[in-house]
Amino acid sequence: MPTEQHNKLRRKNARKTDAKATLGALLKMSYSNFPLVLSGVHPLIAPLIMFRLKRRGFSNCRVEVTGTGLIVYADR
């Protein structure tokens, strides 16, 4: 497969992030049920989510990046 066609295919299948979902994860996130599945959230937000969880007293915090968004794990 030529390189140009391969690059176009990769860009087409790349992860889609949504600005509205990212802001919602930061501002309106509920910390009651874990694991949280945050679809469409940009992976660069993961450290901010971890910081907020630690500040609220959660332990064993972990954020996994998947093809559709983030999965957040934490214990109280």
C-alpha positions as CSV (number, residue, x, y, z in Angstrom):
1,M,0.0,0.0,0.0
2,P,1.5,3.4,-0.9
3,T,2.4,5.7,1.9
4,E,0.0,8.4,1.0
5,Q,-3.0,6.1,1.0
6,H,-1.9,4.5,4.2
7,N,-1.6,7.9,5.9
8,K,-5.1,8.9,4.7
9,L,-6.5,5.7,6.1
10,R,-4.8,6.2,9.5
11,R,-6.2,9.8,9.8
12,K,-9.7,8.6,8.9
13,N,-9.6,5.9,11.6
14,A,-7.9,8.1,14.2
15,R,-9.6,8.6,17.5
16,K,-12.3,11.3,17.5
17,T,-12.3,13.6,20.5
18,D,-15.1,16.0,21.3
19,A,-14.5,19.4,22.9
20,K,-17.9,19.3,24.6
21,A,-17.2,15.9,26.1
22,T,-13.8,17.0,27.3
23,L,-15.2,20.1,29.1
24,G,-18.0,18.1,30.5
25,A,-15.5,15.6,32.0
26,L,-13.7,18.4,33.7
27,L,-16.5,20.6,34.9
28,K,-19.5,18.2,35.4
29,M,-17.8,15.0,36.4
30,S,-19.6,12.9,39.0
31,Y,-17.4,11.0,41.4
32,S,-19.9,8.4,42.6
33,N,-19.6,5.4,40.3
34,F,-16.4,3.7,39.2
35,P,-15.2,2.7,36.6
36,L,-16.2,5.8,34.7
37,V,-16.3,5.6,30.9
38,L,-15.7,9.0,29.4
39,S,-16.1,8.6,25.6
40,G,-14.8,11.3,23.3
41,V,-12.5,12.9,26.0
42,H,-9.1,14.0,24.9
43,P,-6.2,11.9,26.5
44,L,-4.4,15.1,27.7
45,I,-7.1,15.6,30.3
46,A,-6.1,12.4,32.2
47,P,-3.6,14.1,34.5
48,L,-6.2,16.8,35.4
49,I,-8.7,14.1,36.3
50,M,-6.2,12.3,38.4
51,F,-5.3,15.6,40.2
52,R,-9.0,16.3,41.0
53,L,-9.6,12.7,42.2
54,K,-6.6,12.9,44.6
55,R,-7.7,16.3,45.9
56,R,-11.1,14.8,46.7
57,G,-9.5,11.9,48.8
58,F,-9.6,9.0,46.3
59,S,-6.8,6.5,46.3
60,N,-5.7,3.8,43.8
61,C,-6.6,6.2,41.0
62,R,-5.9,5.1,37.4
63,V,-6.9,6.5,34.0
64,E,-6.7,4.3,30.9
65,V,-6.7,5.6,27.4
66,T,-8.8,3.6,25.0
67,G,-9.8,4.0,21.4
68,T,-13.0,5.7,22.3
69,G,-11.9,7.9,25.2
70,L,-10.9,7.4,28.8
71,I,-11.8,4.9,31.6
72,V,-11.3,6.2,35.1
73,Y,-10.8,3.9,38.1
74,A,-10.6,5.0,41.8
75,D,-11.3,3.8,45.3
76,R,-12.5,5.8,48.3
